[in-house]
Amino acid sequence: MACPRCQVETQGERWCADCERAYDGWSRRYASDIIWPVLIAMVIVTGVAISLPLLGLGTALVGAGVFVGFGTLVGVQRANTRRRRRQFLRGAGVPRAYLPGKT
């Protein structure tokens, strides 16, 4: 199968090694993307851990709330990673000299 970015033949649906390396360097500029998912998950976990015992619910539900917060963290981070990959494929923020076919 061909690399979705540069059309070089690759194994499976993955990108070629050069495109993965280019994406890795590009994505490091957006390392702060983890801040919002962590804050959202923290608010959910804290809210559940404080409010559910005050409502008289058991510790099992409070423990489930922690897993919901973790699930939120994972889900938001995966969605953000997919968004960044699409942005990279469109060529946003990549210098013209590095675009395949434009060199």
C-alpha positions in Angstrom: 0.0 0.0 0.0 1.2 3.5 -0.7 2.1 6.1 2.0 -0.9 8.5 2.2 1.4 11.5 2.2 4.1 10.9 -0.4 2.8 7.8 -2.3 5.9 5.7 -1.6 5.1 2.0 -1.3 4.9 0.9 2.4 3.8 -2.0 4.6 0.1 -1.8 5.6 -1.6 1.6 6.1 1.3 3.3 7.9 3.3 6.2 6.6 6.8 5.7 5.3 9.8 6.3 7.6 10.6 9.7 6.1 7.1 11.0 6.6 6.9 9.6 10.1 10.2 11.4 10.9 8.9 14.6 9.4 5.6 14.4 11.3 7.5 13.6 14.6 9.6 16.7 14.3 6.6 18.8 13.2 4.4 17.5 16.1 6.9 18.4 18.7 6.1 22.0 18.2 2.6 21.2 19.5 3.7 19.3 22.6 1.5 21.6 24.8 -1.6 19.9 23.2 -1.7 17.5 26.2 -2.5 20.4 28.6 -6.2 20.7 27.8 -7.0 17.0 27.9 -5.3 16.7 31.3 -7.2 19.7 32.7 -10.5 18.4 31.4 -9.9 14.9 32.9 -8.7 16.5 36.2 -11.9 18.5 36.5 -14.0 15.4 35.9 -12.1 13.3 38.4 -12.1 16.1 41.0 -15.8 16.8 40.5 -16.8 13.2 40.8 -14.5 12.5 43.7 -16.0 15.5 45.6 -19.6 15.6 44.6 -20.6 11.9 44.6 -19.7 11.3 48.2 -21.5 14.5 49.2 -24.6 13.1 47.5 -24.3 9.9 49.5 -23.3 7.6 46.7 -20.8 4.8 47.4 -17.2 4.5 46.8 -17.7 2.1 43.9 -19.4 5.0 41.9 -16.6 7.3 42.9 -14.1 4.8 41.6 -16.0 4.5 38.4 -15.8 8.3 38.0 -12.0 8.1 38.1 -12.2 5.7 35.1 -14.5 8.1 33.3 -12.0 10.8 33.8 -9.2 8.6 32.5 -11.4 7.7 29.5 -12.0 11.4 28.8 -8.2 12.0 28.8 -7.6 9.1 26.4 -10.5 10.1 24.1 -9.7 13.8 23.9 -6.0 13.1 23.3 -6.7 10.6 20.5 -9.1 13.1 18.8 -6.4 15.8 19.1 -3.8 13.4 17.6 -6.1 12.7 14.6 -6.7 16.4 14.1 -3.0 17.1 14.1 -2.3 14.3 11.6 -5.0 15.7 9.3 -3.4 19.2 9.7 0.0 17.8 8.8 -1.4 16.0 5.8 -2.9 19.2 4.5 0.5 20.8 4.7 -0.4 23.3 7.4 2.8 24.7 9.0 5.2 22.6 6.8 7.7 24.7 4.8 7.1 24.5 1.1 10.5 22.9 0.5 9.4 19.8 2.4 6.1 19.2 0.6 6.4 16.1 -1.7 6.3 17.1 -5.4 7.1 20.7 -4.6 10.9 20.4 -4.3 
